Each structure stands twice: as C-alpha cells, then as structure tokens.
C-alpha cells in the first residue's frame, strides 16, 4: 500500500451527522464514511461523482471528518437507536492511506463496541489488520462482516486498475485472518471488467484463493459505468488497454453491459466455478444467523 500520500490532498472538516440514513434497509439501513474522497485511485470507482456536492473535481482529494467518532457516540446514545447495521466505508475506504496517520477507525470501533452496534466494513487495504483486536471484540458482541473487493490476481493488471490499494494476496490474507474471529468474511469480486478480468482463469484463481481463505460468501458484480466514472474509466482504458477500447466501448453503449454478455459470464464462468469450489453466494445467511443469536 502506498504511504506517500501528500498532505496537500487532505482537508479536515467537521460533520454534523455521522450516519446517513439509506432509503433501502437491506441488508443495512445506515451508511458511515469517515472520509470523502479516496487515495486508492481505482479507475472504476463509482463514487467519483460524490465530490461534486463538495464543489471538488479531484476525487483523490480527501476530506477527513475529524469529529465523526464523537458525533457517532451522540447518535448511538439516542434512545431511538435500534442497533441497526451500519455499513462503514461504502463510499470511501475507511482504511485508505490517510487513515494510517489519522487513526480514526479505532475510535469509531470503540463507539460501536460501547453501543454493541453491528457493522459491515469493506476495504481494499490490509491496514485493517491494525484494528484486528477491536474488530474481534466487536464480533463477540454483535454481527460484524469484513469484506474485501478483489478483482484480479494478476498484479500487473491490479497495479493499473487499483494502483494505490493493497495487493490482492494481501487482501485475501486479511480475510483469512478475520475468519479466525467471530466475524463473517466475504469476497466482493466486483467489478468484473469485461475483456480484462472476466477470463475463466482469473475468476478461477479468485475462487481458489477464496476457498483457501475460507470466506463465508463470494459476491460478484459486472462493471457499471455512469457519470464521471464513465469518463475517467474510458480515458484509462484508452491509455492502458488501447487494444480493448473499442470492444469495451461497444459493450457499454449504456451504463451496463448487455444482458447476453452477463448471462454468458455468470452461467458459463462465475456460477459454475463458485459451485465447483463450494463458495456460497449468500451474504445474508451469516448475517441472519448472527443477528438471530443476538
């Protein structure tokens, strides 16, 4: 993981609310993001558009909500709080480079432990292992899910597509480590990028490592392109995968790949391989089991 993130790209801000209530409540009803913006520099990032609300065009500029742990404690102390599941880092990774210095996640985790509040934590960084014991403690009290997005085991491709994230093997290692706790762990194979990470060989290698890591589930998803993400992604493809540009452009006349492509991918590669390695596709099963016990 890169550690030379420039302080010029960081701006500290105060938040008036730690939690964002979502319209849909399946499987979680609340979102919490310590950071706005991300230093991972993933070329497919769906959240690039979100900076427009801050009047900022550069998504690599990170806004840090320095008071978020204190604000979260206030909100979870309310008698109206029902210990709903909170999704942490759904827009911006909570363990991106700046967290190494800011150390805000440990304070957030302590608040969750205090209020016995369930959480889903998604990351592409092995920095999460720093907070292993706090997460393990929370997992003994309530439902916790640790998920990592892993798109390819080809490091040459990974460095191009997700240049400032942890390596894919490091991410599998963190899943394997958290499998030793009471948390459920999941592999998010998303996005699957047509003509780059959609091969049988790549998907099988991911399934094999998922099996070795003993994940509870595997959640696949094909690349979706909209708004600012579409522009950034196609610029990247033209520069780094010029020979695939026309094929991808043809496939993405709209925001999503056409139905026939997705049917061929899932029915011909993803589902058969998932079944071959006996990897569940249900992230709700461990959630229901754990929440039922509590």
C-alpha positions, 0 to 999 in steps of 0.5 A: 500500500502506498504511504506517500500520500501528500498532505496537500490532498487532505482537508479536515472538516467537521460533520454534523451527522455521522450516519446517513440514513439509506432509503433501502434497509437491506441488508443495512439501513445506515451508511458511515464514511469517515472520509470523502474522497479516496487515495486508492485511485481505482479507475472504476470507482463509482463514487467519483461523482460524490465530490461534486456536492463538495464543489471538488473535481479531484476525487483523490482529494480527501476530506477527513471528518475529524469529529465523526467518532464523537458525533457517532457516540451522540447518535448511538446514545439516542434512545431511538437507536435500534442497533441497526447495521451500519455499513462503514466505508461504502463510499470511501475506504475507511482504511485508505492511506490517510487513515494510517496517520489519522487513526480514526477507525479505532475510535469509531470501533470503540463507539460501536463496541460501547453501543454493541452496534453491528457493522459491515466494513469493506476495504481494499487495504490490509491496514485493517489488520491494525484494528484486528483486536477491536474488530474481534471484540466487536464480533463477540458482541454483535454481527460484524462482516469484513469484506474485501473487493478483489478483482484480479490476481494478476498484479500487473493488471491490479497495479493499473486498475487499483494502483494505490490499494493493497495487493490482492494476496494481501487482501485475501490474507486479511480475510483469512485472518478475520475468519479466525474471529467471530466475524463473517468474511466475504469476497466482493469480486466486483467489478468484473471488467469485461475483456480484462478480468472476466477470463475463466482463469482469473475468476478461477484463481479468485475462487481458489484463493477464496476457498483457501481463505475460507470466506463465508460468501463470494459476491460478484458484480459486472462493471457499471459505468455512469457519470464521471466514472464513465469518463475517467474509466474510458480515458484509462482504458484508452491509455492502458488497454488501447487494444480493448477500447473499442470492444469495451466501448461497444459493450457499454453503449449504456451504463451496463453491459448487455444482458447476453454478455452477463448471462454468458459470464455468470452461467458459463464462468462465475456460477459454475466455478463458485459451485465447483469450489463450494463458495456460497453466494449468500451474504445474508445467511451469516448475517441472519444467523448472527443477528438471530443469536443476538 
